[in-house]
Amino acid sequence: MSSIIKVDTIQTQAGKSLVTENSNVITVGQTGDTVVNSGNTTIKGDGSSADAKLILNCSQNSHGVGIQAPPHSAGASYTLILPNNTGSNAQVLTTNGSGVLAWANDQVITGFPTITGATPSGLATSVVTSVVIAGTNFLTGCTVELVNSTTGAILLPASFVINSSTQITASLNISVNGAYFVRVENTNGLAGRSSSALITVSTGPQWQTATGTLGTIVGGFSGTIATVVATGDATLAYSSLTAVLTQTSAGGANCTFNTSTGVISSSNFGLNDGAVTTYNFSIRVTDGDGQTADRAFTLTSSYGATGGGQFN
C-alpha cells in the first residue's frame, strides 16, 4: 500500500519553507541555506527532448550560466574529474581522454615562438659550444633546429634544455662553416625562425706569428718594433690584454699598438731607462664573428751598444 501526500510547501516547525513548488519550479531551502547531499545527485531530462541542465544564477537571479548534458543521440556516459588546484594564469583545462582534467598552457593563445638572440653568436668549427637562445613562447616539448642560410641544411643540437619560456640552452657542435638560422617548433605545430642568421660557424682567427719573443730592442729606439699577424675569414681586430705594452710610466714598454694592423711601434722604447727589461704581454685577435684567439709575447730592452737600432 502506498500513500500520496499532495502539498505545495513543506515547512519546518518554525514556519520556514524546506521545499516549495510554484508553477513547475521547485525551491529547496531558504536563501543563504546550504543544501547537502552525501550521495550522487542526478538532474534528469524531461523524458522527451529537453536535456538536463544545471543553471547557476547571479545574486539577483536575473541571469545565469548553465552546464547542459549532451543530447540523447550522443549516447554519452562519462564523468569529468576536476584538477586538484586552480592552475596558473592563462592556463586552460585539458583532458587525458579518460575524463581526468588538468591545467596546461594554451599553446594557441601563447602563440608562435620567436627567436631574438643567440649567445655566443660566433662558433668555432667542430667545437662543442653551449649557446643560450633567447626569445618567447618556448613551451615544454618544443624542438630546436639550426638551418644553414646557404644550403637550407637542417642540423640538430647535440642536446638542449628549455630553461624557461624565454630561454633555451643548446649544446652545439657544427662541422660545416656557414651562417645558421635558429628554428623552434612547439608541440602543436606552431613554429618560429629567427629573422636573421644568428649563429656563424667558422674556423676562427689563426695566429701566424709564433708565440714567444718578438725581439730584443735597444732602449730608447724609435720606429716600428714588430708586427703581429693572424688570419681569419672576416675582418680582424687586435687588442692588448696586458697594460705593460702601452704603459708610458716607469716599468712600461712605452709602445703604441695599432689594433687594425697589429703593428707595435714606439717613439722611446722602454723609456730609455737604462734597465734591461723583458716585457711580457698577451694580444687577442677577434674576427668579425666575435671569435677570439690569444697569444703571449715578449719584448726585451737592451743597453750598452753604441748608437741606436733594432735587434731581433
Secondary structure, 3 states (H helix, E strand, C coil): CCCCCCCCEEECCCCCEEEEEECCEEEECCCCCCCCCCCCCCCCCCCCCCCCEEEEECCCCCCEEEEECCCHHHCCCCCCECCCCCCCCCEEEEECCCCEEEEEECHHHHCCCEEEEEECCEEECCCCEEEEEEEECCCCCCEEEEEECCCCCEECCCEEEEEECCEEEEEECCCCCEEEEEEEECCCCCEEECCCCCEEEECCCEECCCCEEEEEEECCCCEEEEECCEECCCCCEEEECCHHHCCCCCCCCCCEECCCCCEEEECCHHHHCCCCCEEEEEEEEECCCCCEEEEEEEEEEECCCCCCCEEC
